[in-house]
């Protein structure tokens, strides 16, 4: 089974500066290649693994790599670390019985 994480974070900055990523736009990624072609494209490792924009028709690069759209990279890193820490802490209650590769795929600080 394949799983696609849909980013619902912020593009261009935090609340009050940037705007929410459109779920409709971001969810277009897996729907844009119903033939399974996204499984065979090159992925770029950022803080997550994302396909190149040219491999995902109709999805802007800023949606695939929101960090690049924030003018204040320090603030982006701060917000990322806060969110990752909350995710890691919350996921601990689900780790028992969870495959190691799933646990390893989570965010890193």
N, CA, C and O atoms as CSV, one atom per row, in Angstrom:
chain,resi,resn,atom,element,x,y,z
A,1,UNK,N,N,0.849,-1.172,0.000
A,1,UNK,CA,C,0.000,0.000,0.000
A,1,UNK,C,C,0.890,1.229,0.000
A,1,UNK,O,O,1.914,1.261,0.683
A,2,UNK,N,N,0.507,2.223,-0.754
A,2,UNK,CA,C,1.233,3.481,-0.807
A,2,UNK,C,C,0.458,4.537,-0.042
A,2,UNK,O,O,-0.773,4.534,-0.020
A,3,UNK,N,N,1.185,5.426,0.573
A,3,UNK,CA,C,0.567,6.476,1.368
A,3,UNK,C,C,1.145,7.819,0.951
A,3,UNK,O,O,2.354,7.950,0.762
A,4,UNK,N,N,0.283,8.809,0.809
A,4,UNK,CA,C,0.717,10.145,0.447
A,4,UNK,C,C,0.334,11.099,1.566
A,4,UNK,O,O,-0.831,11.179,1.956
A,5,UNK,N,N,1.307,11.810,2.072
A,5,UNK,CA,C,1.054,12.814,3.099
A,5,UNK,C,C,0.719,14.125,2.404
A,5,UNK,O,O,1.500,14.617,1.589
A,6,UNK,N,N,-0.420,14.680,2.719
A,6,UNK,CA,C,-0.848,15.935,2.116
A,6,UNK,C,C,-0.520,17.064,3.083
A,6,UNK,O,O,-0.973,17.065,4.227
A,7,UNK,N,N,0.269,18.020,2.615
A,7,UNK,CA,C,0.714,19.133,3.439
A,7,UNK,C,C,-0.412,20.163,3.556
A,7,UNK,O,O,-0.917,20.652,2.545
A,8,UNK,N,N,-0.794,20.483,4.761
A,8,UNK,CA,C,-1.822,21.510,4.982
A,8,UNK,C,C,-1.243,22.675,5.771
A,8,UNK,O,O,-1.970,23.410,6.439
A,9,UNK,N,N,0.075,22.837,5.685
A,9,UNK,CA,C,0.766,23.906,6.403
A,9,UNK,C,C,0.652,25.252,5.701
A,9,UNK,O,O,-0.334,25.538,5.022
A,10,UNK,N,N,1.667,26.057,5.879
A,10,UNK,CA,C,1.641,27.435,5.407
A,10,UNK,C,C,2.660,27.672,4.306
A,10,UNK,O,O,3.762,27.124,4.339
A,11,UNK,N,N,2.286,28.489,3.334
A,11,UNK,CA,C,3.158,28.914,2.250
A,11,UNK,C,C,3.456,30.394,2.453
A,11,UNK,O,O,2.548,31.186,2.702
A,12,UNK,N,N,4.712,30.760,2.347
A,12,UNK,CA,C,5.079,32.174,2.372
A,12,UNK,C,C,5.292,32.771,3.743
A,12,UNK,O,O,5.701,33.928,3.846
A,13,UNK,N,N,5.032,32.031,4.791
A,13,UNK,CA,C,5.227,32.550,6.141
A,13,UNK,C,C,4.170,32.006,7.086
A,13,UNK,O,O,3.266,31.282,6.669
A,14,UNK,N,N,4.286,32.363,8.380
A,14,UNK,CA,C,3.326,31.875,9.369
A,14,UNK,C,C,1.988,32.598,9.254
A,14,UNK,O,O,1.817,33.489,8.421
A,15,UNK,N,N,1.047,32.201,10.101
A,15,UNK,CA,C,-0.266,32.852,10.154
A,15,UNK,C,C,-0.081,34.362,10.229
A,15,UNK,O,O,0.739,34.853,11.005
A,16,UNK,N,N,-0.829,35.085,9.438
A,16,UNK,CA,C,-0.751,36.539,9.416
A,16,UNK,C,C,0.181,37.075,8.342
A,16,UNK,O,O,0.107,38.248,7.979
A,17,UNK,N,N,1.058,36.215,7.833
A,17,UNK,CA,C,1.970,36.616,6.758
A,17,UNK,C,C,1.712,35.768,5.522
A,17,UNK,O,O,1.488,36.288,4.428
A,18,UNK,N,N,1.747,34.453,5.714
A,18,UNK,CA,C,1.535,33.533,4.599
A,18,UNK,C,C,0.077,33.127,4.488
A,18,UNK,O,O,-0.808,33.788,5.033
A,19,UNK,N,N,-0.160,32.054,3.790
A,19,UNK,CA,C,-1.526,31.523,3.663
A,19,UNK,C,C,-1.470,30.002,3.678
A,19,UNK,O,O,-0.445,29.401,3.357
A,20,UNK,N,N,-2.582,29.395,4.054
A,20,UNK,CA,C,-2.684,27.934,4.115
A,20,UNK,C,C,-2.505,27.348,2.726
A,20,UNK,O,O,-2.961,27.905,1.727
A,21,UNK,N,N,-1.834,26.216,2.690
A,21,UNK,CA,C,-1.729,25.472,1.444
A,21,UNK,C,C,-3.107,24.903,1.136
A,21,UNK,O,O,-3.762,24.325,2.003
A,22,UNK,N,N,-3.526,25.070,-0.073
A,22,UNK,CA,C,-4.814,24.558,-0.506
A,22,UNK,C,C,-4.786,23.026,-0.512
A,22,UNK,O,O,-3.968,22.418,-1.203
A,23,UNK,N,N,-5.672,22.416,0.250
A,23,UNK,CA,C,-5.744,20.950,0.268
A,23,UNK,C,C,-6.067,20.439,-1.138
A,23,UNK,O,O,-5.507,19.439,-1.586
A,24,UNK,N,N,-6.959,21.122,-1.817
A,24,UNK,CA,C,-7.340,20.718,-3.169
A,24,UNK,C,C,-6.112,20.732,-4.084
A,24,UNK,O,O,-5.904,19.813,-4.877
A,25,UNK,N,N,-5.308,21.786,-3.962
A,25,UNK,CA,C,-4.125,21.897,-4.802
A,25,UNK,C,C,-3.075,20.856,-4.437
A,25,UNK,O,O,-2.501,20.222,-5.322
A,26,UNK,N,N,-2.820,20.675,-3.160
A,26,UNK,CA,C,-1.793,19.728,-2.756
A,26,UNK,C,C,-2.220,18.287,-3.005
A,26,UNK,O,O,-1.393,17.453,-3.376
A,27,UNK,N,N,-3.479,17.990,-2.809
A,27,UNK,CA,C,-3.968,16.631,-3.048
A,27,UNK,C,C,-3.951,16.294,-4.531
A,27,UNK,O,O,-4.111,15.135,-4.913
A,28,UNK,N,N,-3.758,17.301,-5.357
A,28,UNK,CA,C,-3.662,17.075,-6.796
A,28,UNK,C,C,-2.444,16.211,-7.137
A,28,UNK,O,O,-2.434,15.539,-8.168
A,29,UNK,N,N,-1.420,16.223,-6.279
A,29,UNK,CA,C,-0.191,15.477,-6.575
A,29,UNK,C,C,-0.459,14.002,-6.846
A,29,UNK,O,O,-0.161,13.537,-7.946
A,30,UNK,N,N,-1.006,13.245,-5.904
A,30,UNK,CA,C,-1.232,11.829,-6.217
A,30,UNK,C,C,-2.286,11.618,-7.292
A,30,UNK,O,O,-2.218,10.644,-8.042
A,31,UNK,N,N,-3.275,12.530,-7.378
A,31,UNK,CA,C,-4.314,12.384,-8.403
A,31,UNK,C,C,-3.795,12.742,-9.791
A,31,UNK,O,O,-4.360,12.309,-10.795
A,32,UNK,N,N,-2.708,13.540,-9.855
A,32,UNK,CA,C,-2.201,13.966,-11.151
A,32,UNK,C,C,-1.551,12.817,-11.911
A,32,UNK,O,O,-1.384,12.888,-13.129
A,33,UNK,N,N,-1.187,11.765,-11.195
A,33,UNK,CA,C,-0.519,10.633,-11.816
A,33,UNK,C,C,-1.206,9.337,-11.394
A,33,UNK,O,O,-0.594,8.514,-10.713
A,34,UNK,N,N,-2.485,9.139,-11.792
A,34,UNK,CA,C,-3.227,7.947,-11.355
A,34,UNK,C,C,-2.635,6.649,-11.870
A,34,UNK,O,O,-2.993,5.570,-11.398
A,35,UNK,N,N,-1.730,6.746,-12.838
A,35,UNK,CA,C,-1.120,5.547,-13.400
A,35,UNK,C,C,-0.022,4.973,-12.506
A,35,UNK,O,O,0.618,3.983,-12.862
A,36,UNK,N,N,0.198,5.600,-11.336
A,36,UNK,CA,C,1.232,5.127,-10.421
A,36,UNK,C,C,2.613,5.661,-10.749
A,36,UNK,O,O,3.601,5.234,-10.151
A,37,UNK,N,N,2.694,6.594,-11.696
A,37,UNK,CA,C,3.990,7.097,-12.140
A,37,UNK,C,C,4.764,7.809,-11.031
A,37,UNK,O,O,5.991,7.883,-11.100
A,38,UNK,N,N,4.084,8.333,-10.014
A,38,UNK,CA,C,4.813,8.998,-8.932
A,38,UNK,C,C,5.677,8.029,-8.139
A,38,UNK,O,O,6.583,8.447,-7.417
A,39,UNK,N,N,5.402,6.754,-8.270
A,39,UNK,CA,C,6.224,5.760,-7.579
A,39,UNK,C,C,7.593,5.606,-8.239
A,39,UNK,O,O,8.535,5.108,-7.621
A,40,UNK,N,N,7.697,6.034,-9.498
A,40,UNK,CA,C,8.928,5.824,-10.259
A,40,UNK,C,C,9.668,7.109,-10.608
A,40,UNK,O,O,10.577,7.078,-11.438
A,41,UNK,N,N,9.307,8.240,-9.999
A,41,UNK,CA,C,10.008,9.484,-10.288
A,41,UNK,C,C,11.102,9.723,-9.251
A,41,UNK,O,O,11.138,9.085,-8.198
A,42,UNK,N,N,11.980,10.645,-9.574
A,42,UNK,CA,C,13.048,10.989,-8.640
A,42,UNK,C,C,12.476,11.853,-7.521
A,42,UNK,O,O,11.738,12.807,-7.767
A,43,UNK,N,N,12.827,11.502,-6.297
A,43,UNK,CA,C,12.378,12.269,-5.138
A,43,UNK,C,C,13.541,13.056,-4.582
A,43,UNK,O,O,14.673,12.575,-4.541
A,44,UNK,N,N,13.250,14.284,-4.150
A,44,UNK,CA,C,14.264,15.125,-3.544
A,44,UNK,C,C,14.086,15.089,-2.039
A,44,UNK,O,O,12.978,15.263,-1.530
A,45,UNK,N,N,15.164,14.866,-1.340
A,45,UNK,CA,C,15.106,14.835,0.121
A,45,UNK,C,C,15.252,16.250,0.660
A,45,UNK,O,O,16.289,16.892,0.495
A,46,UNK,N,N,14.209,16.716,1.298
A,46,UNK,CA,C,14.269,17.961,2.044
A,46,UNK,C,C,14.131,17.495,3.482
A,46,UNK,O,O,14.895,16.633,3.916
A,47,UNK,N,N,13.206,18.021,4.215
A,47,UNK,CA,C,12.905,17.440,5.531
A,47,UNK,C,C,11.971,16.258,5.364
A,47,UNK,O,O,11.730,15.496,6.300
A,48,UNK,N,N,11.460,16.122,4.174
A,48,UNK,CA,C,10.658,14.972,3.802
A,48,UNK,C,C,11.076,14.615,2.379
A,48,UNK,O,O,11.932,15.280,1.794
A,49,UNK,N,N,10.496,13.605,1.843
A,49,UNK,CA,C,10.838,13.190,0.495
A,49,UNK,C,C,9.708,13.618,-0.432
A,49,UNK,O,O,8.567,13.183,-0.280
A,50,UNK,N,N,10.041,14.479,-1.397
A,50,UNK,CA,C,9.012,15.024,-2.283
A,50,UNK,C,C,9.429,14.868,-3.742
A,50,UNK,O,O,10.615,14.920,-4.068
A,51,UNK,N,N,8.449,14.676,-4.608
A,51,UNK,CA,C,8.789,14.595,-6.033
A,51,UNK,C,C,9.175,15.978,-6.563
A,51,UNK,O,O,8.838,17.002,-5.970
A,52,UNK,N,N,9.876,15.983,-7.677
A,52,UNK,CA,C,10.208,17.253,-8.332
A,52,UNK,C,C,8.930,17.845,-8.909
A,52,UNK,O,O,8.036,17.108,-9.325
A,53,UNK,N,N,8.837,19.173,-8.936
A,53,UNK,CA,C,7.627,19.841,-9.408
A,53,UNK,C,C,7.287,19.449,-10.844
A,53,UNK,O,O,6.112,19.330,-11.191
A,54,UNK,N,N,8.297,19.250,-11.674
A,54,UNK,CA,C,8.015,18.894,-13.073
A,54,UNK,C,C,7.376,17.519,-13.211
A,54,UNK,O,O,6.804,17.204,-14.255
A,55,UNK,N,N,7.467,16.695,-12.165
A,55,UNK,CA,C,6.847,15.376,-12.196
A,55,UNK,C,C,5.420,15.381,-11.660
A,55,UNK,O,O,4.738,14.357,-11.689
A,56,UNK,N,N,4.969,16.534,-11.172
A,56,UNK,CA,C,3.626,16.634,-10.581
A,56,UNK,C,C,2.888,17.793,-11.248
A,56,UNK,O,O,2.908,18.915,-10.741
A,57,UNK,N,N,2.246,17.531,-12.370
A,57,UNK,CA,C,1.564,18.595,-13.108
A,57,UNK,C,C,0.521,19.331,-12.263
A,57,UNK,O,O,-0.288,18.711,-11.572
A,58,UNK,N,N,0.557,20.653,-12.331
A,58,UNK,CA,C,-0.451,21.461,-11.657
A,58,UNK,C,C,-0.193,21.747,-10.195
A,58,UNK,O,O,-1.027,22.375,-9.543
A,59,UNK,N,N,0.940,21.305,-9.652
A,59,UNK,CA,C,1.248,21.567,-8.245
A,59,UNK,C,C,2.495,22.447,-8.193
A,59,UNK,O,O,3.580,22.007,-8.575
A,60,UNK,N,N,2.349,23.690,-7.723
A,60,UNK,CA,C,3.496,24.604,-7.673
A,60,UNK,C,C,4.598,24.114,-6.735
A,60,UNK,O,O,4.331,23.425,-5.750
A,61,UNK,N,N,5.832,24.478,-7.055
A,61,UNK,CA,C,6.977,24.093,-6.242
A,61,UNK,C,C,6.818,24.570,-4.798
A,61,UNK,O,O,7.240,23.874,-3.875
A,62,UNK,N,N,6.219,25.739,-4.588
A,62,UNK,CA,C,6.035,26.271,-3.227
A,62,UNK,C,C,5.146,25.360,-2.386
A,62,UNK,O,O,5.277,25.333,-1.163
A,63,UNK,N,N,4.256,24.625,-3.013
A,63,UNK,CA,C,3.392,23.694,-2.289
A,63,UNK,C,C,4.173,22.433,-1.918
A,63,UNK,O,O,4.001,21.880,-0.831
A,64,UNK,N,N,5.029,21.990,-2.830
A,64,UNK,CA,C,5.828,20.798,-2.559
A,64,UNK,C,C,6.952,21.081,-1.568
A,64,UNK,O,O,7.317,20.207,-0.783
A,65,UNK,N,N,7.498,22.284,-1.597
A,65,UNK,CA,C,8.602,22.676,-0.717
A,65,UNK,C,C,8.300,24.033,-0.087
A,65,UNK,O,O,8.887,25.043,-0.475
A,66,UNK,N,N,7.390,24.059,0.880
A,66,UNK,CA,C,6.977,25.345,1.450
A,66,UNK,C,C,8.105,26.127,2.111
A,66,UNK,O,O,8.024,27.353,2.191
A,67,UNK,N,N,9.143,25.466,2.583
A,67,UNK,CA,C,10.258,26.187,3.227
A,67,UNK,C,C,10.863,27.204,2.273
A,67,UNK,O,O,11.319,28.267,2.694
A,68,UNK,N,N,10.864,26.875,0.994
A,68,UNK,CA,C,11.450,27.778,0.000
A,68,UNK,C,C,10.630,29.052,-0.189
A,68,UNK,O,O,11.142,30.040,-0.716
A,69,UNK,N,N,9.381,29.044,0.229
A,69,UNK,CA,C,8.523,30.213,0.029
A,69,UNK,C,C,8.537,31.174,1.222
A,69,UNK,O,O,7.984,32.271,1.143
A,70,UNK,N,N,9.163,30.765,2.318
A,70,UNK,CA,C,9.242,31.635,3.500
A,70,UNK,C,C,10.458,32.543,3.356
A,70,UNK,O,O,11.568,32.054,3.147
A,71,UNK,N,N,10.270,33.847,3.462
A,71,UNK,CA,C,11.408,34.764,3.376
A,71,UNK,C,C,12.278,34.673,4.627
A,71,UNK,O,O,13.488,34.891,4.554
A,72,UNK,N,N,11.679,34.356,5.772
A,72,UNK,CA,C,12.424,34.235,7.024
A,72,UNK,C,C,12.690,32.753,7.293
A,72,UNK,O,O,11.874,32.066,7.907
A,73,UNK,N,N,13.841,32.273,6.825
A,73,UNK,CA,C,14.178,30.849,6.960
A,73,UNK,C,C,14.361,30.446,8.418
A,73,UNK,O,O,14.047,29.316,8.789
A,74,UNK,N,N,14.865,31.356,9.247
A,74,UNK,CA,C,15.028,31.063,10.677
A,74,UNK,C,C,13.681,30.787,11.335
A,74,UNK,O,O,13.543,29.851,12.122
A,75,UNK,N,N,12.688,31.616,11.002
A,75,UNK,CA,C,11.349,31.432,11.557
A,75,UNK,C,C,10.749,30.123,11.058
A,75,UNK,O,O,10.093,29.415,11.822
A,76,UNK,N,N,10.966,29.792,9.782
A,76,UNK,CA,C,10.474,28.514,9.263
A,76,UNK,C,C,11.089,27.352,10.049
A,76,UNK,O,O,10.386,26.430,10.461
A,77,UNK,N,N,12.400,27.409,10.250
A,77,UNK,CA,C,13.070,26.339,11.000
A,77,UNK,C,C,12.519,26.227,12.422
A,77,UNK,O,O,12.328,25.125,12.936
A,78,UNK,N,N,12.268,27.363,13.047
A,78,UNK,CA,C,11.711,27.362,14.407
A,78,UNK,C,C,10.334,26.704,14.414
A,78,UNK,O,O,10.061,25.846,15.253
A,79,UNK,N,N,9.472,27.100,13.489
A,79,UNK,CA,C,8.122,26.526,13.421
A,79,UNK,C,C,8.184,25.038,13.080
A,79,UNK,O,O,7.410,24.243,13.614
A,80,UNK,N,N,9.111,24.660,12.184
A,80,UNK,CA,C,9.261,23.249,11.843
A,80,UNK,C,C,9.633,22.441,13.082
A,80,UNK,O,O,9.029,21.403,13.353
A,81,UNK,N,N,10.625,22.914,13.832
A,81,UNK,CA,C,11.067,22.183,15.024
A,81,UNK,C,C,9.945,22.055,16.050
A,81,UNK,O,O,9.796,21.007,16.679
A,82,UNK,N,N,9.153,23.117,16.222
A,82,UNK,CA,C,8.033,23.061,17.168
A,82,UNK,C,C,7.020,22.010,16.740
A,82,UNK,O,O,6.577,21.201,17.554
A,83,UNK,N,N,6.655,22.022,15.471
A,83,UNK,CA,C,5.669,21.067,14.963
A,83,UNK,C,C,6.213,19.644,14.997
A,83,UNK,O,O,5.500,18.718,15.384
A,84,UNK,N,N,7.476,19.462,14.594
A,84,UNK,CA,C,8.084,18.122,14.612
A,84,UNK,C,C,8.123,17.570,16.033
A,84,UNK,O,O,7.832,16.393,16.245
A,85,UNK,N,N,8.476,18.398,17.002
A,85,UNK,CA,C,8.533,17.953,18.403
A,85,UNK,C,C,7.153,17.519,18.880
A,85,UNK,O,O,7.025,16.514,19.579
A,86,UNK,N,N,6.124,18.266,18.509
A,86,UNK,CA,C,4.761,17.896,18.901
A,86,UNK,C,C,4.344,16.590,18.243
A,86,UNK,O,O,3.713,15.750,18.885
A,87,UNK,N,N,4.686,16.406,16.969
A,87,UNK,CA,C,4.362,15.170,16.264
A,87,UNK,C,C,5.060,13.986,16.924
A,87,UNK,O,O,4.431,12.963,17.194
A,88,UNK,N,N,6.363,14.124,17.185
A,88,UNK,CA,C,7.143,13.044,17.790
A,88,UNK,C,C,6.552,12.654,19.140
A,88,UNK,O,O,6.376,11.471,19.432
A,89,UNK,N,N,6.252,13.640,19.947
A,89,UNK,CA,C,5.681,13.374,21.274
A,89,UNK,C,C,4.325,12.665,21.157
A,89,UNK,O,O,4.067,11.700,21.877
A,90,UNK,N,N,3.477,13.134,20.270
A,90,UNK,CA,C,2.152,12.536,20.098
A,90,UNK,C,C,2.247,11.116,19.536
A,90,UNK,O,O,1.468,10.244,19.922
A,91,UNK,N,N,3.193,10.880,18.632
A,91,UNK,CA,C,3.299,9.569,17.989
A,91,UNK,C,C,3.762,8.483,18.956
A,91,UNK,O,O,3.513,7.301,18.718
A,92,UNK,N,N,4.419,8.860,20.023
A,92,UNK,CA,C,4.906,7.862,20.997
A,92,UNK,C,C,3.793,6.929,21.467
A,92,UNK,O,O,4.049,5.754,21.731
A,93,UNK,N,N,2.571,7.428,21.574
A,93,UNK,CA,C,1.481,6.579,22.043
A,93,UNK,C,C,1.045,5.543,21.008
A,93,UNK,O,O,0.256,4.653,21.325
A,94,UNK,N,N,1.549,5.645,19.774
A,94,UNK,CA,C,1.189,4.701,18.708
A,94,UNK,C,C,2.345,3.783,18.317
A,94,UNK,O,O,2.176,2.928,17.448
A,95,UNK,N,N,3.516,3.940,18.939
A,95,UNK,CA,C,4.701,3.199,18.514
A,95,UNK,C,C,4.650,1.706,18.810
A,95,UNK,O,O,5.203,0.916,18.045
A,96,UNK,N,N,4.001,1.298,19.900
A,96,UNK,CA,C,3.932,-0.130,20.224
A,96,UNK,C,C,3.268,-0.888,19.076
A,96,UNK,O,O,2.139,-0.590,18.688
A,97,UNK,N,N,3.981,-1.863,18.547
A,97,UNK,CA,C,3.439,-2.661,17.453
A,97,UNK,C,C,3.574,-2.025,16.089
A,97,UNK,O,O,3.173,-2.617,15.087
A,98,UNK,N,N,4.133,-0.828,16.035
A,98,UNK,CA,C,4.291,-0.129,14.758
A,98,UNK,C,C,5.608,-0.578,14.105
A,98,UNK,O,O,6.628,-0.657,14.791
A,99,UNK,N,N,5.610,-0.869,12.815
A,99,UNK,CA,C,6.847,-1.281,12.149
A,99,UNK,C,C,7.943,-0.215,12.276
A,99,UNK,O,O,7.666,0.984,12.253
A,100,UNK,N,N,9.183,-0.675,12.408
A,100,UNK,CA,C,10.319,0.233,12.579
A,100,UNK,C,C,10.453,1.223,11.422
A,100,UNK,O,O,10.804,2.383,11.640
A,101,UNK,N,N,10.177,0.776,10.193
A,101,UNK,CA,C,10.332,1.687,9.056
A,101,UNK,C,C,9.301,2.818,9.096
A,101,UNK,O,O,9.572,3.917,8.613
A,102,UNK,N,N,8.141,2.560,9.659
A,102,UNK,CA,C,7.129,3.607,9.817
A,102,UNK,C,C,7.590,4.609,10.868
A,102,UNK,O,O,7.487,5.819,10.667
A,103,UNK,N,N,8.096,4.105,11.983
A,103,UNK,CA,C,8.610,4.980,13.037
A,103,UNK,C,C,9.756,5.827,12.505
A,103,UNK,O,O,9.825,7.025,12.782
A,104,UNK,N,N,10.659,5.210,11.738
A,104,UNK,CA,C,11.819,5.913,11.199
A,104,UNK,C,C,11.443,6.971,10.180
A,104,UNK,O,O,12.222,7.893,9.935
A,105,UNK,N,N,10.258,6.858,9.576
A,105,UNK,CA,C,9.847,7.804,8.537
A,105,UNK,C,C,9.325,9.119,9.111
A,105,UNK,O,O,9.075,10.059,8.356
A,106,UNK,N,N,9.157,9.203,10.412
A,106,UNK,CA,C,8.635,10.418,11.026
A,106,UNK,C,C,9.627,11.559,10.982
A,106,UNK,O,O,10.769,11.380,10.558
A,107,UNK,N,N,9.196,12.734,11.419
A,107,UNK,CA,C,10.076,13.906,11.386
A,107,UNK,C,C,11.269,13.742,12.331
A,107,UNK,O,O,11.211,13.021,13.328
A,108,UNK,N,N,12.346,14.436,11.977
A,108,UNK,CA,C,13.575,14.407,12.781
A,108,UNK,C,C,13.859,15.816,13.279
A,108,UNK,O,O,13.576,16.807,12.604
A,109,UNK,N,N,14.421,15.876,14.465
A,109,UNK,CA,C,14.827,17.186,15.008
A,109,UNK,C,C,16.322,17.370,14.827
A,109,UNK,O,O,16.868,18.402,15.214
